[in-house]
Amino acid sequence: MVTFLPSRPGRLADVPAFTRTIGGAESNVACALAAAGHTVRWISRVGADGFGDHLVEAIGAYGVDTSAVRRDADGRPTGIYFRTATDRSTTAHEVAYYRAGSAASAMSPRTMDLADLWSGRVLHLSGITAALSDDCLALMRELSERRAGRPLLSFDVNHRPALWRDDSGPRVLLDLARGADLVFVGDDEAAQLWDLHSPEAIREALPEPAVLVVKAGANGATAFVRDPGTGTGTGTGTGTGAATGTGTGTGNRAATGTGTGNRAATGTGTGAGIGTADPAVDTVTSVPALAVDVVAPVGAGDAFAAGFLSATLRDLPTEARLRHGHLTAAAVLTDAGDVSAPPARAHADRLAALDDAAWAGLRLGPGWTSGAAEPGQRQKAVPAS
């Protein structure tokens, strides 16, 4: 969807001007993955309007394949939203969504080709899509049904209370998460949705996913990874690269997901088995977050998912996956928009390989992705001349 960023802090009522850009969970992840060197395809429905033109062009500029994006022929517009500059978790944060009746809200099992959507190897979904309409929820349920031949399914809970039209959100999001192979959820989301207050309690409620990542903001992230030799189920996928969003992938591309707002995306990736098992056989890995000089807090969760997925698709160890998640999130936190180019792969790999003491000594500031941050030092942007 199209995002409007405020020109200064303050209430929406007091902000005099906004800057147009792109945003939305799946397109954010797709852009970050493409910028990191993966093959990504974005499939969606947008309006036959100027905002739709802007979305397709701006997302394509990141290297995302937008050839499968469809224009709504029935007059539905491209979704847009406005937000304040404050952290989403604070009471001062405001967001105004204009998605009801949007082109993306018409995504359904009837308007999206399931064979297309499942033609790739990785499929990334977001809970935001489920809130957009009954049709979108039906599509999400169909895509998250456990069946032989389904791609690796990644799901980011992404709870947005303002989008839900009734009180079904907690139950729906839990059901969708239980149908996924890889789940991302914030500890604050789990507390609000399900009254769960520790990573272990969240895992107990979600034993089905092979991988569960619990994000705790500045306190880091914890991954529960099931021993691949345990559990039941079918289906594996292999490949190279990564992708996410509402969409599909073919050939080299890894697979598909249902996008929030107006988006769908896919890319090249490595799949994993589908199964369930006793969480007691999990390997549990925790990695502390980095010290970051925050410019804008929005979009970090999507960036974390992109970094983790990228490292997963490169078959890196769990600790490296979490560290790449933190590094990609730091790239967004130190930039004003919802999407920011991640560090070059070699740069990110070098930082992810630091020992624990050096990792703890990193402090990242605006512009760090273009330089070599050193432990204990801020990496600041150099103003352009």
C-alpha angles and dihedrals in degrees: 000000000000115000127203114208120202120250090222141002120280143080118322087246090060101042108103099197143013135206118228117231139138129276144153132119103265097037089049090054093043092052093048092049093048091048088052090058103265126131107249133178123195119204121184149123119260132172123269088246142099093271089056089051090051093050095050093046096044095046091045089054089067089060096262116145106240098172093113097053110120128210117228109246095195100068099263110150131228111267119251137181140189125211142179124243095250129103112278090231094061126087090236092065116106130186129179114201123199100184105113107116092007123148090255092053087066092064108121141143086274098051098039122063107236093199088055093046092052097041095096134063106246126043122188122194134181130210089228091074092057090059096054100078144330088261092055091049091051089052091049092050092050093048093048095049110117108243135150111268096027115140121246102287119218118187130188111197092213096176112204108177093191091064098054115096095201141008096279095099099097094050095042094048092048091051092049092047091051089056094055132090095212122029131188117196134162118232088231090054092050091050093050096042104037107010090246115148110182137044089246092054090049091051091049089055092045107041094144104074115085088220127030120184117194113196119206102181113228089004093067133238138285127210124202108200120184120224103258089225092065135066133043134268143081141259137067134189134196135189143106130276132021145256145175143176136074104318151065142269134208135186106001093000125108116223151279148281141179112260131221119231103002106334150108129169145177140178145169117296155145118262129212134207123279114232150117131235147156107294088223088084092059124121105223120208126179127189124186119236121251125255104254134181096226120218097171127358100207121102097024093115093055090047091051090053091050093051093047092047092047091053091044091054089050088054093239121162119273094255090054090048091055092045092050087050091055093046094050090047089051090056089060096040090057094051131066100236136069090249128047132169110259122233117278111277095247091050092049092045091053093052093043089054095056118119118255095264094050091046090052089050096057119109117181128200138173112313096020093126090068095049142045110267114209126207112269094014133098115236106214133188118255110226113245115247 
